[in-house]
Amino acid sequence: MRSRVTIASCAAGVLMALAAPAFAQNEDALRAYFEGKRVTVKIDMPGTSDGIDVRPDATRAIDYKRYGDRLKNYGTAIRTGESTVVTLVKVKKDLIEFQLGGGGFGTFGDDTSTSVYIRPAEKSNREKELEKRVKEESDSRRRRQLEDELDDLRTRRERENRRIDAERARAEERKRERIAEERLRGGSRFNVRYADAVPAGMRPEELMAALAEYVDFSNGGPAEYVDTRPAVDAAAPKPAADGVLPRKGMTRADAERAFGKPVIDAVDRREGSVVITTLVFVSGDQKITADFVEDVLVRYTMTSR
């Protein structure tokens, strides 16, 4: 029995040893191809190292509810149409991290805690001594004197702790504001996730295909990149009034500010566990049909009126 276990362990070790170099080569090739290149995002990127999860082999590549929650909780670090640099590509067992502009706030070394510790005022030796003497004093007049002094010391300590609490609250608010600002400057990332494992021999073209809906690799990208998208039709819809275009990740409030109130009452429908709200806007000579999940724009179409 022991020999079988030993043989199985050795076989597993050999397989791992053979897989490790291929795994490293896979990552090295992707890093050499992408890192340092400038790309343009087609979707608002949340200001967190959690980034956006993309599942190329799933029916729905992005969980838009989770995506919307991250935008609301962390703000937008990179907006649709903005260009940024690929700072790291890291291959793990079933995941490829495609980091942009630093990878998102919350990576190793970032202080994400909003709490501030200020040591409270503690009982002085005199206060502790008085508590003991009050218990032991048999003379009522003398005990009242000791109690008055003890009450005075307690009042001072409690007043100091209220001041410390107010100072802590101000310091924590300043820290929250600083972290919020750092989130908007810390970049973001795509987490390209696979059901079992990252495909062996993953090529740059395959990773670009997985992210094509969300990233434009043509500006400043690898020289051999060829944009195969069809040419823009001259009759395609023009930007809405004031040159504002809808974009994935736009909130419902932003859409209503840009395009006015919807011309048709909101229509809700359910796709699995997700409720999708459809709104129709008219801006200039354009009709915009927009789908929202948790008040975050996930799809839209534009047609001429």
Stockholm file with secondary structure:
# STOCKHOLM 1.0

chainA/1-305         MRSRVTIASCAAGVLMALAAPAFAQNEDALRAYFEGKRVTVKIDMPGTSDGIDVRPDATRAIDYKRYGDRLKNYGTAIRTGESTVVTLVKVKKDLIEFQLGGGGFGTFGDDTSTSVYIRPAEKSNREKELEKRVKEESDSRRRRQLEDELDDLRTRRERENRRIDAERARAEERKRERIAEERLRGGSRFNVRYADAVPAGMRPEELMAALAEYVDFSNGGPAEYVDTRPAVDAAAPKPAADGVLPRKGMTRADAERAFGKPVIDAVDRREGSVVITTLVFVSGDQKITADFVEDVLVRYTMTSR
#=GR chainA/1-305 SS CHHHHHHHHHHHHHHHHHHHHHHHHHHHHHHHHHTTCEEEESSCEESSTTCEEECTTSSSSSCHHHHHHHHHHHCEEECTTCEEEEEEEEECSSEEEEEETTSCTTSTTCCCCCCCCCCCCCCCHHHHHHHHHHHHCCCHHHHHHHHHHHHHHHHHHHHHHHHHHHHHHHHHHHHHHHHHHHHHHSCEEEEEECSSCCCTTCCHHHHHHHHTTTEECCSSCCTTCCCCSCCCCTTSCCCCGGGCCCCTTCBHHHHHHHHCSCSEEEEEEEETTEEEEEEEEEETTEEEEEEEETTEEEEEEEEEC
#=GC SS_cons         CHHHHHHHHHHHHHHHHHHHHHHHHHHHHHHHHHTTCEEEESSCEESSTTCEEECTTSSSSSCHHHHHHHHHHHCEEECTTCEEEEEEEEECSSEEEEEETTSCTTSTTCCCCCCCCCCCCCCCHHHHHHHHHHHHCCCHHHHHHHHHHHHHHHHHHHHHHHHHHHHHHHHHHHHHHHHHHHHHHSCEEEEEECSSCCCTTCCHHHHHHHHTTTEECCSSCCTTCCCCSCCCCTTSCCCCGGGCCCCTTCBHHHHHHHHCSCSEEEEEEEETTEEEEEEEEEETTEEEEEEEETTEEEEEEEEEC
//
